[in-house]
Amino acid sequence: MKFKINVSILFYCLIAGNLLAQPYMDYIGAGHNKGITITASSSSGASTAQKTMDGSGMNDNLMAASRFLGQATIGANSSAINSALNMGYEPWIDDQFTKAPNNILPTMNSIWSQIEALDPEAFGPYALHFNYAWWQVNMTNQDLLRQKVAYGLSQVLVTSINSDLRDWGECLSSYYDIFINNAFGNYKDILLQVTKHPAMGYYLSHLNNPKTDLENNIRPDENYAREIMQLFTIGLYQLNQNGTRVLDGNGNPIPTYDNDDIKEMAKIFTGLHGGVVLPCPDEPLPPQCTCWGGNDPAFCDPLPRTCCWWPSGPEFGNSMYVLDKTAPMIMSNDFHEPGPKTMPDGTIIHLPNNGMGEINAAVNWLFNHPNTAPFISYRLIQRLVKSNPSPAYVGRVAAKFANNGQGVRGDMKAVIKAILLDEEARSAQGYLAESAGKLREPFLRYTHLAKAIPTTTDKGRYWNNGYNFLNSTRQHVMASPTVFNFYLPDFQPIGDISGADLVAPEFKLHNTASSIGYINEVHGWTIWDGLMYSWEGSWPEDPDNAYLQLSYFENINSDTESLINELDLLLTHGQLSDETRQILRTALNPMNWGWDNGLKYRTRLAIYLVMISPDYNCVK
């Protein structure tokens, strides 16, 4: 920004000179720049400084709008940036609140129907088809903010294709839709729906979780009870409302629960099983002894069934294979732990013969725990804005979580506004702070490029399999290695970051393999023109892929400064450094080819170099 100061000084000096030496009134700028030489303290700013004089380069606000959408979306193009600038940030958020949700499940079902029609023997739908649907939705949608929040929530309340869930695309899609549908709703509803969804029930093993049976050495599974406390609500240690830990008299953090509390909570999450059974794929059979044992009474089943091995309705113990994996789990009180259950603060939950009521009561207790507001606020700030929010920032957001101003707790709209409009998120003064910004996670680098620059497809489809990118960078939507996400919120890479007692979660994914893998991916997107790949087309006769539409740059790709400035707007939010700009000039200026493909290659190289630069990957 040094050139702005110099230009401003020059501007006022020239005005003063005119007032003293000229007998008429005039003004400088917007075309009145004849005979004026523009200088800037940085040569990289000369082009923009000249534009400031001629009225075409007053783009600080445009860059700020780009930065805002870098936080509020998974990627935004020039039109979206101008829209946010013209509307203002809060009106833009309010407008986004009105956008209808674009769900994954119906899109996946449509995609699967098309695939199955061409190949009735195809396996699916599975994780591949979830990926197809996710990309199709997010490349064609208008609900930009909703989808960014949903993606963030999917990293807090984690299920993953790195389990048998990979075989059930409808289950993955339905689960992700919880976050899309409730991104602007209430966090309590998210907790309840996640708790009762078969994806989470299977992933954290409270589906078909039975009550205590000491005779057979059976006790309630503790997996979900532990994680709903540790990861989804209250965390490991008592917190102040600004997210800092409460300390005891010896200066030690105070745990929020212990192993006995986990055992008590586990009793709550018993008795749940699948809510809807799929139709039997075999021919219907009458309820008589017609299979497996002939007429032997030992093999007879008096219950009406559609076939000899398929349940006719929901029962405790039914496996995922026979369930409608989009329907919420239901309660079988016969398998729910009886008796009172004690919460960590001594609260007793006891609703005889009402297991679902006890689950609702436990979730309500967790939701209203004083830790939940700062715990979730901190994680959402990390997903949207920065890795190291100040305690004051966390406190302001947590206050909105606790009360949206109308007595409502957990209002996601209020929380989102508090995060994105906070002075710590918006103020330019924070750029140079040691704690500013974050490492842009690999998957959001991918989506950002795909959304920022226009794309074209062979068939109007964005059916991206995503597996190459996952293998290269170890990240893709819903592909976390564990319930602890791709990285822990408090991860500290060894070196200057840990030395400054800062955290940088995304650096957990950054290693010698993934960093080179990412560079190779960018090379493929840009130089080799392979942004997305479907497995449904047959290359090269019938491709089904997506590409960058470089005609967007045709009016500026021969002008190095204009090209750099446009990429700075679209990709780095006005934060390209002098050093990176000079590297780009050195690489691009010799490429003064007048032919069409030459200019396109020049543009490809420019995008490639920006995408692998520290200025892009470390966003502030």
KEVEXZA-808488 format. One record per residue (C-alpha): residue in three letters; x, z, y. Coordinates in Angstrom, 2 decimals, always signed. Example, Ala and Ser with C-alpha at 12.3 -4.5 7.8 and 13.67 -1.06 7.14 Angstrom:
<pts>
  aa      px      pz      py
 Ala  +12.30   +7.80   -4.50
 Ser  +13.67   +7.14   -1.06
</pts>
This chain:
<pts>
  aa      px      pz      py
 Met   +0.00   +0.00   +0.00
 Lys   +3.05   -0.02   +2.30
 Phe   +2.21   -3.47   +3.65
 Lys   -1.14   -2.13   +4.89
 Ile   +0.58   +0.39   +7.10
 Asn   +2.96   -2.19   +8.53
 Val   +0.18   -4.69   +9.12
 Ser   -1.89   -2.01  +10.84
 Ile   +1.03   -1.09  +13.12
 Leu   +1.61   -4.76  +13.88
 Phe   -2.10   -5.21  +14.55
 Tyr   -2.27   -2.41  +17.10
 Cys   +1.03   -3.38  +18.73
 Leu   -0.15   -6.93  +19.18
 Ile   -3.47   -5.80  +20.60
 Ala   -1.65   -3.54  +23.04
 Gly   +0.60   -6.44  +24.00
 Asn   -2.37   -8.71  +24.56
 Leu   -4.15   -6.15  +26.71
 Leu   -1.10   -5.79  +28.91
 Ala   -0.01   -9.41  +29.11
 Gln   -3.14  -11.54  +28.68
 Pro   -5.89  -12.02  +31.25
 Tyr   -8.57  -12.75  +28.60
 Met  -10.12  -11.02  +25.58
 Asp   -9.35  -12.26  +22.08
 Tyr   -8.95  -10.85  +18.59
 Ile   -6.64  -11.31  +15.66
 Gly   -7.72  -12.16  +12.14
 Ala  -10.48  -14.20  +10.48
 Gly   -8.70  -17.40  +11.43
 His   -7.22  -16.23  +14.75
 Asn   -3.73  -15.98  +13.32
 Lys   -2.04  -19.08  +14.70
 Gly   +1.59  -18.46  +15.55
 Ile   +1.63  -15.03  +13.92
 Thr   +4.25  -14.23  +11.29
 Ile   +3.22  -11.64   +8.74
 Thr   +5.76   -9.30   +7.16
 Ala   +5.33   -6.50   +4.67
 Ser   +7.63   -3.74   +3.51
 Ser   +7.32   -5.17   +0.00
 Ser   +7.69   -8.88   -0.67
 Ser   +5.03   -8.51   -3.35
 Gly   +2.52   -7.69   -0.66
 Ala   +3.26  -10.65   +1.61
 Ser   +0.53  -12.84   +0.18
 Thr   -2.09  -10.13   +0.50
 Ala   -0.80   -9.16   +3.94
 Gln   -1.30  -12.73   +5.15
 Lys   -4.82  -12.65   +3.68
 Thr   -5.50   -9.45   +5.56
 Met   -4.79  -11.30   +8.79
 Asp   -6.91  -14.33   +7.97
 Gly   -9.82  -12.16   +6.84
 Ser   -9.79  -13.05   +3.15
 Gly   -7.74  -10.21   +1.78
 Met   -9.53   -7.02   +2.74
 Asn   -9.69   -6.13   -0.92
 Asp   -8.86   -2.43   -1.16
 Asn  -12.52   -1.64   -1.77
 Leu  -12.71   -4.42   -4.35
 Met   -9.73   -2.96   -6.21
 Ala  -11.35   +0.48   -6.06
 Ala  -14.54   -0.98   -7.54
 Ser  -12.45   -2.52  -10.31
 Arg  -10.91   +0.88  -11.02
 Phe  -14.35   +2.51  -11.05
 Leu  -15.62   +0.02  -13.63
 Gly  -12.43   +0.55  -15.63
 Gln  -13.72   +4.08  -16.15
 Ala  -17.45   +3.33  -16.40
 Thr  -17.35   +0.32  -18.75
 Ile  -15.41   -1.09  -21.68
 Gly  -14.45   -3.99  -19.41
 Ala  -15.88   -5.76  -16.37
 Asn  -15.61   -9.26  -14.93
 Ser  -15.40  -10.34  -11.30
 Ser  -19.17  -10.53  -10.92
 Ala  -19.64   -6.97  -12.16
 Ile  -16.88   -5.71   -9.86
 Asn  -18.51   -7.34   -6.83
 Ser  -21.88   -5.95   -7.88
 Ala  -20.54   -2.39   -8.04
 Leu  -18.86   -2.83   -4.67
 Asn  -21.96   -4.23   -2.98
 Met  -24.36   -1.70   -4.49
 Gly  -22.15   +1.37   -4.15
 Tyr  -21.10   +3.52   -7.08
 Glu  -24.03   +5.92   -7.30
 Pro  -26.67   +3.18   -6.87
 Trp  -24.82   +1.17   -9.51
 Ile  -24.99   +4.13  -11.89
 Asp  -28.68   +4.61  -11.12
 Asp  -29.28   +0.93  -11.81
 Gln  -27.45   +1.23  -15.12
 Phe  -29.70   +4.14  -16.05
 Thr  -32.62   +1.68  -15.95
 Lys  -31.04   -0.88  -18.30
 Ala  -32.70   -1.08  -21.70
 Pro  -30.47   -0.10  -24.62
 Asn  -28.96   -2.83  -26.75
 Asn  -28.91   -1.39  -30.26
 Ile  -26.53   -2.23  -33.07
 Leu  -28.92   -1.94  -36.04
 Pro  -31.37   -4.75  -35.16
 Thr  -28.46   -7.01  -34.24
 Met  -26.72   -6.25  -37.52
 Asn  -29.93   -6.89  -39.48
 Ser  -30.29  -10.26  -37.76
 Ile  -26.69  -11.18  -38.50
 Trp  -27.01  -10.11  -42.12
 Ser  -30.19  -12.15  -42.54
 Gln  -28.36  -15.26  -41.34
 Ile  -25.44  -14.63  -43.68
 Glu  -27.62  -13.82  -46.68
 Ala  -29.71  -16.95  -46.12
 Leu  -26.59  -19.07  -46.52
 Asp  -25.12  -17.03  -49.36
 Pro  -27.64  -14.96  -51.38
 Glu  -24.74  -13.56  -53.42
 Ala  -22.94  -12.15  -50.37
 Phe  -22.06   -8.45  -50.46
 Gly  -23.47   -6.36  -47.67
 Pro  -24.31   -5.39  -45.17
 Tyr  -21.14   -3.30  -44.87
 Ala  -18.61   -2.30  -42.20
 Leu  -17.73   -5.94  -41.49
 His  -21.29   -6.63  -40.40
 Phe  -21.36   -3.49  -38.27
 Asn  -18.26   -4.86  -36.51
 Tyr  -19.93   -8.23  -36.03
 Ala  -22.97   -6.56  -34.49
 Trp  -20.97   -4.19  -32.28
 Trp  -19.04   -7.06  -30.73
 Gln  -22.10   -9.28  -30.40
 Val  -23.95   -6.53  -28.53
 Asn  -21.05   -5.57  -26.29
 Met  -20.14   -9.13  -25.37
 Thr  -23.68  -10.10  -24.33
 Asn  -25.18   -6.89  -22.92
 Gln  -26.16   -5.64  -19.48
 Asp  -26.16   -1.91  -20.34
 Leu  -22.47   -1.55  -19.49
 Leu  -22.38   +2.17  -18.70
 Arg  -24.55   +3.13  -21.66
 Gln  -22.23   +1.35  -24.09
 Lys  -19.12   +3.00  -22.62
 Val  -20.67   +6.46  -22.92
 Ala  -21.82   +5.68  -26.47
 Tyr  -18.30   +4.67  -27.42
 Gly  -16.96   +7.92  -25.96
 Leu  -19.52   +9.99  -27.86
 Ser  -18.58   +8.23  -31.10
 Gln  -15.10   +9.73  -30.65
 Val  -16.49  +13.25  -30.23
 Leu  -19.09  +13.33  -33.03
 Val  -17.09  +11.31  -35.53
 Thr  -18.05   +9.48  -38.68
 Ser  -15.89   +6.64  -39.94
 Ile  -15.58   +3.55  -42.07
 Asn  -12.58   +5.31  -43.63
 Ser  -14.96   +6.73  -46.24
 Asp  -17.61   +5.34  -48.55
 Leu  -19.70   +4.76  -45.44
 Arg  -17.80   +1.48  -45.15
 Asp  -20.15   +0.05  -47.79
 Trp  -23.30   +0.73  -45.75
 Gly  -23.44   -1.27  -42.56
 Glu  -26.99   -0.21  -41.81
 Cys  -25.97   +3.45  -42.01
 Leu  -23.04   +2.96  -39.61
 Ser  -25.20   +0.96  -37.21
 Ser  -28.07   +3.44  -37.21
 Tyr  -25.69   +6.33  -36.62
 Tyr  -23.97   +4.61  -33.69
 Asp  -27.39   +3.87  -32.20
 Ile  -27.88   +7.63  -31.77
 Phe  -25.27   +7.49  -29.03
 Ile  -26.65   +4.32  -27.47
 Asn  -30.20   +5.68  -27.38
 Asn  -29.22   +9.12  -26.11
 Ala  -26.31   +8.27  -23.81
 Phe  -28.62   +8.97  -20.86
 Gly  -30.69  +11.61  -22.64
 Asn  -29.83  +15.18  -23.58
 Tyr  -26.83  +16.44  -25.54
 Lys  -29.08  +18.74  -27.58
 Asp  -30.99  +15.73  -28.91
 Ile  -27.69  +14.09  -29.83
 Leu  -26.67  +17.20  -31.78
 Leu  -29.95  +17.38  -33.65
 Gln  -30.04  +13.70  -34.55
 Val  -26.40  +13.71  -35.64
 Thr  -27.03  +16.79  -37.79
 Lys  -29.94  +15.13  -39.60
 His  -28.49  +11.64  -39.99
 Pro  -27.47  +10.71  -43.55
 Ala  -24.19   +9.23  -42.25
 Met  -23.08  +12.64  -41.03
 Gly  -24.69  +14.36  -44.02
 Tyr  -22.61  +12.24  -46.35
 Tyr  -19.43  +12.28  -44.25
 Leu  -19.33  +16.07  -43.83
 Ser  -21.13  +16.86  -47.08
 His  -24.26  +18.73  -46.01
 Leu  -26.44  +16.08  -47.65
 Asn  -27.75  +17.73  -50.85
 Asn  -26.01  +20.97  -49.91
 Pro  -27.62  +23.65  -52.12
 Lys  -28.24  +27.34  -51.62
 Thr  -26.13  +30.02  -53.28
 Asp  -26.25  +30.18  -57.09
 Leu  -23.75  +32.85  -58.12
 Glu  -24.53  +32.45  -61.81
 Asn  -23.24  +28.88  -61.64
 Asn  -20.59  +29.67  -59.02
 Ile  -22.31  +27.50  -56.40
 Arg  -22.04  +28.33  -52.71
 Pro  -23.05  +26.36  -49.62
 Asp  -20.58  +23.72  -48.51
 Glu  -18.87  +24.84  -45.29
 Asn  -17.67  +21.48  -44.01
 Tyr  -20.36  +20.64  -41.47
 Ala  -20.77  +24.27  -40.42
 Arg  -17.10  +24.35  -39.45
 Glu  -16.99  +21.03  -37.62
 Ile  -20.21  +21.38  -35.65
 Met  -18.65  +24.48  -34.12
 Gln  -15.02  +23.39  -33.85
 Leu  -15.50  +19.77  -32.76
 Phe  -19.05  +19.21  -31.54
 Thr  -19.92  +22.30  -29.48
 Ile  -18.00  +25.53  -28.92
 Gly  -14.42  +24.90  -30.05
 Leu  -11.94  +27.37  -31.46
 Tyr  -11.48  +29.70  -28.48
 Gln  -13.67  +31.29  -25.85
 Leu  -13.57  +29.34  -22.59
 Asn  -14.13  +29.99  -18.95
 Gln  -16.51  +27.55  -17.32
 Asn  -13.55  +25.58  -15.96
 Gly  -12.29  +24.93  -19.49
 Thr   -9.41  +27.41  -19.44
 Arg   -9.17  +29.91  -22.28
 Val  -10.40  +33.47  -21.99
 Leu   -7.56  +35.87  -22.81
 Asp   -7.62  +39.35  -24.25
 Gly   -5.69  +42.31  -22.88
 Asn   -2.52  +41.07  -24.56
 Gly   -2.79  +37.59  -23.09
 Asn   -3.95  +35.97  -26.34
 Pro   -6.86  +33.52  -26.64
 Ile  -10.05  +34.93  -28.17
 Pro  -11.49  +33.01  -31.17
 Thr  -15.11  +31.91  -30.95
 Tyr  -15.71  +32.46  -34.67
 Asp  -13.99  +33.46  -37.91
 Asn  -14.30  +32.53  -41.58
 Asp  -17.23  +34.86  -42.12
 Asp  -19.07  +33.11  -39.29
 Ile  -18.43  +29.77  -40.98
 Lys  -19.92  +31.11  -44.22
 Glu  -23.01  +32.32  -42.36
 Met  -23.40  +29.02  -40.52
 Ala  -23.02  +27.11  -43.80
 Lys  -26.13  +28.87  -45.14
 Ile  -28.08  +27.24  -42.32
 Phe  -27.17  +23.69  -43.33
 Thr  -28.57  +23.84  -46.86
 Gly  -31.58  +22.09  -48.36
 Leu  -31.25  +18.75  -46.54
 His  -31.68  +15.55  -48.54
 Gly  -32.57  +11.91  -48.00
 Gly  -35.86  +11.34  -46.23
 Val  -36.82   +7.91  -47.57
 Val  -36.08   +6.23  -50.89
 Leu  -35.47   +2.49  -51.04
 Pro  -37.76   +0.33  -53.15
 Cys  -36.52   +0.00  -56.72
 Pro  -34.68   -3.29  -57.22
 Asp  -35.90   -3.56  -60.84
 Glu  -39.28   -4.55  -62.25
 Pro  -41.88   -1.76  -61.97
 Leu  -42.37   +0.30  -65.09
 Pro  -45.27   +2.62  -65.97
 Pro  -44.60   +6.36  -66.25
 Gln  -44.07   +6.36  -69.99
 Cys  -41.26   +6.40  -72.53
 Thr  -40.19   +2.77  -72.31
 Cys  -36.48   +3.04  -71.76
 Trp  -33.41   +4.92  -72.91
 Gly  -34.51   +6.54  -76.13
 Gly  -37.63   +4.59  -76.97
 Asn  -40.49   +7.01  -77.65
 Asp  -38.34  +10.07  -78.09
 Pro  -40.15  +12.80  -76.07
 Ala  -36.81  +14.16  -74.94
 Phe  -36.38  +11.07  -72.80
 Cys  -39.92  +10.90  -71.47
 Asp  -40.58  +11.50  -67.78
 Pro  -44.17  +12.38  -66.88
 Leu  -43.62  +11.55  -63.17
 Pro  -44.62   +8.08  -61.98
 Arg  -41.53   +6.06  -61.29
 Thr  -40.91   +2.44  -60.40
 Cys  -38.21   +2.23  -63.05
 Cys  -36.66   +4.54  -65.56
 Trp  -33.74   +5.64  -63.37
 Trp  -35.04   +5.27  -59.81
 Pro  -36.89   +8.08  -57.99
 Ser  -40.28   +7.20  -56.59
 Gly  -39.87   +9.42  -53.56
 Pro  -37.45  +11.69  -51.70
 Glu  -36.02  +14.47  -53.84
 Phe  -33.16  +16.92  -53.40
 Gly  -30.13  +15.49  -55.16
 Asn  -30.91  +11.80  -54.66
 Ser  -27.67   +9.92  -54.07
 Met  -26.95   +7.77  -51.02
 Tyr  -27.29   +4.67  -53.18
 Val  -31.07   +5.05  -53.48
 Leu  -31.73   +6.21  -49.90
 Asp  -32.83   +4.43  -46.78
 Lys  -29.64   +5.26  -44.94
 Thr  -31.22   +4.89  -41.50
 Ala  -33.91   +7.54  -42.02
 Pro  -33.27  +11.19  -41.01
 Met  -32.73  +13.74  -43.74
 Ile  -35.58  +16.11  -44.54
 Met  -35.73  +19.68  -45.82
 Ser  -36.40  +21.01  -49.30
 Asn  -37.02  +24.72  -48.77
 Asp  -36.49  +25.36  -52.48
 Phe  -32.81  +24.52  -51.99
 His  -32.41  +26.18  -48.59
 Glu  -30.54  +29.49  -48.45
 Pro  -33.09  +32.31  -48.07
 Gly  -32.62  +35.44  -46.02
 Pro  -31.31  +36.16  -42.52
 Lys  -28.25  +34.39  -41.10
 Thr  -26.01  +35.97  -38.47
 Met  -24.53  +33.88  -35.65
 Pro  -21.04  +34.71  -34.29
 Asp  -22.50  +36.78  -31.43
 Gly  -24.75  +38.78  -33.78
 Thr  -27.92  +36.76  -33.18
 Ile  -30.10  +36.74  -36.30
 Ile  -31.83  +33.56  -37.46
 His  -34.48  +34.15  -40.10
 Leu  -37.47  +31.85  -40.57
 Pro  -38.72  +32.28  -44.16
 Asn  -39.63  +29.01  -45.91
 Asn  -38.69  +27.05  -42.80
 Gly  -35.22  +25.65  -43.38
 Met  -35.59  +22.93  -40.77
 Gly  -36.68  +25.53  -38.25
 Glu  -33.50  +27.50  -38.96
 Ile  -31.37  +24.37  -38.47
 Asn  -33.08  +23.70  -35.15
 Ala  -32.52  +27.32  -34.12
 Ala  -28.82  +27.19  -35.02
 Val  -28.28  +23.94  -33.14
 Asn  -30.12  +25.44  -30.18
 Trp  -27.84  +28.49  -30.30
 Leu  -24.74  +26.28  -30.33
 Phe  -26.09  +24.08  -27.55
 Asn  -26.74  +27.09  -25.32
 His  -23.43  +28.80  -26.07
 Pro  -21.44  +29.21  -22.82
 Asn  -18.49  +27.32  -24.35
 Thr  -20.40  +24.11  -24.97
 Ala  -20.65  +22.98  -21.34
 Pro  -16.90  +23.11  -20.54
 Phe  -15.92  +22.03  -24.07
 Ile  -17.96  +18.81  -24.04
 Ser  -17.35  +18.16  -20.34
 Tyr  -13.58  +18.20  -20.87
 Arg  -13.81  +15.74  -23.75
 Leu  -16.07  +13.33  -21.90
 Ile  -13.79  +13.40  -18.85
 Gln  -10.92  +12.49  -21.16
 Arg  -12.87   +9.58  -22.63
 Leu  -13.94   +8.20  -19.25
 Val  -11.39   +9.11  -16.58
 Lys   -8.17  +11.01  -17.31
 Ser   -6.29  +13.00  -19.92
 Asn   -5.54  +16.05  -17.76
 Pro   -8.53  +17.00  -15.60
 Ser   -7.96  +19.98  -13.36
 Pro   -9.87  +23.19  -14.14
 Ala  -11.83  +22.64  -10.93
 Tyr  -12.92  +19.17  -12.11
 Val  -13.97  +20.51  -15.51
 Gly  -15.82  +23.34  -13.81
 Arg  -17.80  +21.00  -11.57
 Val  -18.86  +18.83  -14.51
 Ala  -19.62  +21.85  -16.71
 Ala  -21.85  +23.23  -13.97
 Lys  -23.92  +20.03  -14.11
 Phe  -24.05  +20.25  -17.90
 Ala  -25.34  +23.82  -17.61
 Asn  -27.90  +22.92  -14.95
 Asn  -28.62  +19.44  -13.62
 Gly  -30.09  +20.94  -10.46
 Gln  -33.58  +21.07  -11.92
 Gly  -33.01  +23.75  -14.52
 Val  -32.22  +21.32  -17.36
 Arg  -29.18  +21.92  -19.56
 Gly  -27.33  +19.09  -21.29
 Asp  -28.67  +16.28  -19.10
 Met  -26.30  +13.40  -19.84
 Lys  -27.22  +11.50  -16.67
 Ala  -26.14  +14.46  -14.55
 Val  -22.95  +14.88  -16.56
 Ile  -22.04  +11.19  -16.29
 Lys  -22.58  +11.15  -12.54
 Ala  -20.56  +14.32  -12.14
 Ile  -17.66  +12.80  -14.09
 Leu  -17.57   +9.38  -12.45
 Leu  -18.34  +10.40   -8.85
 Asp  -16.14  +13.49   -8.69
 Glu  -13.46  +13.46   -5.99
 Glu  -10.78  +13.75   -8.67
 Ala  -12.02  +10.53  -10.27
 Arg  -12.55   +8.61   -7.04
 Ser   -9.92   +9.82   -4.58
 Ala   -6.91   +7.54   -4.12
 Gln   -4.83  +10.62   -3.31
 Gly   -4.69  +11.47   -6.98
 Tyr   -2.88   +8.27   -8.00
 Leu   +0.59   +9.75   -7.58
 Ala   -0.19  +13.14   -9.09
 Glu   +1.77  +13.92  -12.23
 Ser   -1.47  +14.60  -14.09
 Ala   -3.22  +11.39  -13.00
 Gly   -4.56   +8.80  -15.37
 Lys   -4.15   +8.22  -19.07
 Leu   -2.73   +5.82  -21.61
 Arg   -5.36   +3.14  -22.08
 Glu   -6.31   +3.31  -25.75
 Pro   -5.64   +0.12  -27.75
 Phe   -9.27   -0.70  -28.52
 Leu  -10.29   -0.51  -24.86
 Arg   -7.42   -2.84  -23.96
 Tyr   -8.98   -5.34  -26.34
 Thr  -12.53   -4.95  -25.05
 His  -11.32   -4.95  -21.45
 Leu   -9.67   -8.36  -21.75
 Ala  -12.65   -9.77  -23.65
 Lys  -15.06   -8.61  -20.94
 Ala  -12.91   -9.18  -17.83
 Ile  -12.11  -12.85  -18.41
 Pro  -14.86  -15.33  -19.31
 Thr  -14.95  -16.36  -22.95
 Thr  -16.38  -19.20  -24.95
 Thr  -17.42  -19.42  -28.59
 Asp  -17.95  -22.24  -31.02
 Lys  -21.51  -21.18  -31.82
 Gly  -22.41  -18.64  -29.16
 Arg  -21.50  -15.84  -31.56
 Tyr  -19.06  -12.98  -31.11
 Trp  -18.87  -12.00  -34.76
 Asn  -15.47  -10.35  -34.62
 Asn  -14.23   -8.80  -37.86
 Gly  -11.75   -6.55  -36.01
 Tyr   -9.60   -5.89  -39.06
 Asn   -6.46   -7.60  -37.77
 Phe   -6.57   -5.44  -34.68
 Leu   -7.21   -2.29  -36.71
 Asn   -4.25   -3.04  -38.95
 Ser   -2.00   -3.72  -35.96
 Thr   -2.94   -0.79  -33.72
 Arg   -4.70   +1.67  -36.06
 Gln   -7.81   +1.68  -33.89
 His  -11.24   +0.06  -33.90
 Val  -14.70   +1.39  -33.22
 Met  -15.87   +3.87  -35.92
 Ala  -12.56   +3.58  -37.79
 Ser  -11.02   +7.00  -37.18
 Pro   -8.83   +8.26  -40.04
 Thr  -10.58  +11.67  -40.03
 Val  -13.34  +13.65  -38.36
 Phe  -10.70  +14.71  -35.82
 Asn  -10.82  +11.22  -34.29
 Phe   -7.79   +8.99  -33.73
 Tyr   -6.09  +11.73  -31.72
 Leu   -6.59  +15.37  -30.82
 Pro   -7.61  +16.16  -27.21
 Asp   -4.55  +18.39  -26.77
 Phe   -1.93  +16.09  -28.32
 Gln   +1.41  +16.26  -26.52
 Pro   +4.06  +13.63  -27.25
 Ile   +7.58  +15.03  -27.24
 Gly   +9.42  +14.42  -24.00
 Asp   +8.50  +14.52  -20.33
 Ile   +4.77  +14.89  -21.00
 Ser   +5.07  +17.97  -23.19
 Gly   +7.82  +19.25  -20.91
 Ala   +5.36  +19.19  -18.03
 Asp   +2.76  +20.92  -20.26
 Leu   +0.46  +17.90  -20.05
 Val   -1.52  +16.23  -22.81
 Ala   -1.77  +12.54  -23.68
 Pro   -4.11  +12.10  -26.66
 Glu   -3.84   +8.32  -26.88
 Phe   -0.08   +8.51  -27.39
 Lys   -0.82   +9.73  -30.92
 Leu   -1.51   +6.07  -31.75
 His   +1.57   +4.81  -29.93
 Asn   +4.54   +4.38  -32.23
 Thr   +7.14   +1.76  -33.09
 Ala   +4.74   -0.09  -35.38
 Ser   +1.54   +0.04  -33.32
 Ser   +3.25   -0.79  -30.02
 Ile   +4.76   -3.98  -31.46
 Gly   +1.51   -4.63  -33.29
 Tyr   -0.37   -4.51  -30.00
 Ile   +2.08   -6.91  -28.33
 Asn   +1.62   -9.32  -31.23
 Glu   -2.16   -9.05  -30.88
 Val   -1.99   -9.87  -27.16
 His   +0.24  -12.84  -27.99
 Gly   -2.44  -14.05  -30.39
 Trp   -5.25  -13.62  -27.86
 Thr   -3.42  -15.40  -25.06
 Ile   -0.66  -17.75  -26.21
 Trp   -2.29  -18.72  -29.52
 Asp   -5.84  -18.68  -28.11
 Gly   -7.31  -16.47  -30.82
 Leu   -9.36  -13.75  -29.15
 Met  -11.81  -13.06  -31.99
 Tyr  -12.14  -14.15  -35.59
 Ser  -15.17  -14.26  -37.85
 Trp  -14.96  -14.55  -41.62
 Glu  -18.08  -16.69  -41.77
 Gly  -16.70  -20.05  -40.58
 Ser  -14.29  -22.31  -42.46
 Trp  -11.30  -23.20  -40.33
 Pro  -10.66  -25.82  -39.02
 Glu  -13.76  -27.80  -39.97
 Asp  -16.31  -25.16  -39.01
 Pro  -14.68  -22.45  -36.86
 Asp  -16.66  -19.43  -35.74
 Asn  -14.34  -17.79  -33.24
 Ala  -14.11  -16.82  -29.56
 Tyr  -11.56  -17.86  -26.94
 Leu  -10.58  -17.09  -23.36
 Gln  -12.15  -19.57  -20.95
 Leu   -9.14  -20.40  -18.80
 Ser  -11.07  -22.83  -16.62
 Tyr  -11.98  -19.70  -14.65
 Phe   -8.47  -19.85  -13.17
 Glu   -8.32  -23.60  -12.52
 Asn   -8.43  -23.23   -8.72
 Ile   -5.64  -20.67   -8.56
 Asn   -3.42  -21.10  -11.62
 Ser   -0.91  -23.25   -9.71
 Asp   -0.55  -20.57   -6.99
 Thr   +1.55  -17.73   -8.36
 Glu   +0.46  -15.12   -5.82
 Ser   -3.24  -15.94   -6.16
 Leu   -3.02  -15.80   -9.94
 Ile   -1.18  -12.46   -9.87
 Asn   -3.66  -10.99   -7.40
 Glu   -6.65  -12.09   -9.49
 Leu   -5.18  -10.53  -12.63
 Asp   -4.41   -7.39  -10.63
 Leu   -8.09   -7.22   -9.72
 Leu   -9.45   -7.93  -13.19
 Leu   -6.95   -6.01  -15.32
 Thr   -4.85   -3.48  -13.40
 His   -7.31   -2.43  -10.67
 Gly   -4.85   -3.05   -7.84
 Gln   -2.07   -1.04   -9.47
 Leu   +0.45   -3.78  -10.28
 Ser   +3.83   -2.47   -9.19
 Asp   +6.40   -4.37   -7.13
 Glu   +8.64   -4.53  -10.18
 Thr   +5.97   -6.05  -12.42
 Arg   +4.93   -8.53   -9.73
 Gln   +8.52   -9.70   -9.42
 Ile   +8.82  -10.10  -13.19
 Leu   +5.70  -12.25  -13.12
 Arg   +7.05  -14.40  -10.28
 Thr  +10.35  -14.89  -12.06
 Ala   +8.55  -16.00  -15.21
 Leu   +5.84  -18.13  -13.59
 Asn   +7.43  -19.84  -10.59
 Pro   +9.68  -22.20  -12.60
 Met   +6.58  -23.41  -14.50
 Asn   +5.38  -25.83  -11.82
 Trp   +3.88  -28.24  -14.30
 Gly   +1.17  -30.44  -12.89
 Trp   -0.53  -31.26  -16.17
 Asp   -3.60  -29.38  -17.33
 Asn   -2.21  -27.82  -20.49
 Gly   +0.89  -26.74  -18.60
 Leu   -1.15  -24.82  -16.05
 Lys   -3.20  -23.26  -18.83
 Tyr   -0.03  -22.11  -20.58
 Arg   +1.17  -20.68  -17.27
 Thr   -2.07  -18.69  -17.05
 Arg   -1.80  -17.57  -20.66
 Leu   +1.72  -16.30  -20.05
 Ala   +0.61  -14.44  -16.92
 Ile   -2.20  -12.67  -18.80
 Tyr   +0.14  -11.86  -21.68
 Leu   +2.76  -10.31  -19.40
 Val   +0.21   -8.22  -17.50
 Met   -1.45   -6.98  -20.70
 Ile   +1.83   -5.68  -22.15
 Ser   +3.06   -4.14  -18.89
 Pro   +3.20   -0.37  -18.28
 Asp   +1.06   -0.93  -15.16
 Tyr   -1.78   -2.10  -17.38
 Asn   -1.39   +0.26  -20.29
 Cys   -1.00   +3.42  -18.19
 Val   -4.15   +3.40  -16.09
 Lys   -4.77   +5.68  -13.11
</pts>
